[in-house]
Amino acid sequence: MGLRKKIKKFLYQRKFHKNNFQLNINNKNILVTGGNSGIGLALTKNLLALNNKVISTYRENGENLIAINDLNLSVVKLDQSDINNFNDFEKKIEETAIDIIFNCAGVFGGNFEEQEVKNIDFKKFQKVLMVNSISILNIIKIILNKKKNKSKLELIINISSDAGSINQNKDGDAYIYRTSKSALNSITKNLSIDLNKKFGTTVFAIDPGNTKSGMNPGGYIETDNCAKLIIDLITTNSELNGKFVNLLGKEILW
Ligand SMILES: NC(=O)c1ccc[n+]([C@@H]2O[C@H](COP(=O)([O-])OP(=O)(O)OC[C@H]3O[C@@H](n4cnc5c(N)ncnc54)[C@H](OP(=O)(O)O)[C@@H]3O)[C@@H](O)[C@H]2O)c1
């Protein structure tokens, strides 16, 4: 790694590094999607450490979640790429009143070359839209329609990306990912008006920055630090409804 990159990494890590948190999310029933890896896995572990009951979903392989081996954790398979995949999830959720949802599951949709307009595979595009945006609305629909154990649904956090900001787009390309996250942002804004009016639910979108994960192996922020920053933000900022923010709570233009 060159000196310039090292300095950039150091400054980035320092900006997003925090040690002392005032954590008071506890004794909640929390749903985390995309929980077997990356930010979703780190959130699952941190939320369990705060004495919450967590339902975490995984796409195909739940081994990292199973390895946590905590009685307060239940896991369920949910591949969000197909609307017909939600039956097991629906049954699992029926028993629990959900207070908080972290929508972490997401996919980039192919490399940059595959996402150039001349190369777009529209079947793939539809799948990514399903995973990154449309399925999130279905999860909320299922929770709102539960017959038993009605949920309080205090808070919904959608893990978006600054790539979904139409306003900040200076680079072009990445059509599939950008569009899917812009759609997620639109859904977030709409929910923040609608559900807030009906149930008092706080709904916001967050860009998790440059976090090291399967999706972004060269990232600068450790997933554990990213999860702690997200939890810290929720516990210290009561003005998040309808906003699109970064890990420090600074607003990003939609
Ligand atoms: N890391 C960053 O720098 C960064 C920046 C901006 C936004 N984000 C967003 O942060 C969120 C978490 O990503 P991450 O960085 O933690 O990467 P990650 O480790 O790849 O996490 C993505 C998660 O989504 C799951 N997933 C993928 N396809 C799915 C499907 N069809 N159904 C259900 N789950 C599916 C993955 O499961 P499998 O592992 O089984 O595929 C994985 O657990 C994503 O929404 C991403 O867009 C990340």
The ligand as an ORCA input file, in Angstrom:
! r2SCAN-3c Opt
* xyz 0 1
  N     -19.297     -2.539      3.020
  C     -19.470     -1.331      2.497
  O     -18.517     -0.552      2.327
  C     -20.851     -0.879      2.118
  C     -20.998      0.420      1.591
  C     -22.277      0.866      1.262
  C     -23.364      0.042      1.487
  N     -23.203     -1.224      1.993
  C     -24.397     -2.031      2.228
  O     -24.304     -2.672      3.489
  C     -25.117     -3.847      3.485
  C     -24.320     -4.997      4.088
  O     -23.255     -5.312      3.208
  P     -21.818     -5.775      3.737
  O     -20.870     -4.718      3.398
  O     -21.922     -6.256      5.129
  O     -21.494     -6.977      2.731
  P     -21.754     -8.543      2.871
  O     -20.918     -9.135      3.920
  O     -21.641     -9.075      1.485
  O     -23.255     -8.602      3.371
  C     -24.340     -8.670      2.522
  C     -25.296     -9.663      3.112
  O     -26.443     -9.733      2.277
  C     -26.738    -11.099      2.079
  N     -27.427    -11.332      0.812
  C     -26.927    -11.262     -0.445
  N     -27.860    -11.648     -1.330
  C     -28.961    -11.978     -0.624
  C     -30.238    -12.491     -0.950
  N     -30.562    -12.792     -2.213
  N     -31.129    -12.732      0.045
  C     -30.801    -12.472      1.325
  N     -29.596    -12.019      1.729
  C     -28.692    -11.771      0.759
  C     -25.384    -11.795      2.055
  O     -25.522    -13.173      2.261
  P     -24.470    -14.176      1.561
  O     -23.152    -13.843      2.188
  O     -24.977    -15.529      1.886
  O     -24.514    -13.877      0.095
  C     -24.689    -11.067      3.192
  O     -24.983    -11.658      4.429
  C     -25.525     -4.069      2.033
  O     -26.867     -3.667      1.867
  C     -24.600     -3.170      1.248
  O     -25.175     -2.721      0.035
  C     -21.965     -1.694      2.312
*
